[in-house]
Amino acid sequence: MAAVEKSPVTPSQIRAGRALLDWSQELLAEKAKVGLSTVRDYEKERRGGEVGGAKAIRLALEDHGVVFLSSEGDYGPGVR
């Protein structure tokens, strides 16, 4: 079975995911096992792409229940 390709996570989705979990940037960095500067850079759009740090950040949030919604349909990207 082929893996489902996920759309890249956006900076606003990272911030919203943290808000849903009531996590600080520091706690997200700890949970994702990345540096605090990595979280800050992705949230401020200084880094892009779904590689390395972004993938670790996404997985940490998903592992704690955050669901990333794509921009397909009538709504833009979001979280729940």
Buried (B, 14 or more C-beta within 10 A) or exposed (E): EEEEEEEBBBBBBBBBBBEBBEBEBEBBBBBBEBEEEBBBBBBEEEBEEBEEBBBBBBEBBBEEEBEBBEEEEEEEBBBE
